[in-house]
């Protein structure tokens, strides 16, 4: 499964934050959902922030679960 992560930054205060979205079964579905829904939503909700980077993260069987 894949989930989108978007890095938004302020060019005024130089602060950044990450925003995630729902889980997708495929990488292409993740990128399409991010492009069509996620990023337009974030740009509307946070008009003063700039999308600095974006990617879909794969959460597969190889990832190690860390208990805290």
Buried (B, 14 or more C-beta within 10 A) or exposed (E): BBBBBBBBBEEEEEEEEEBEBEEBEEBEEBBBBBEEEBBEBBBEEBEEBEBEEBBBBEEEEEEEEEEE
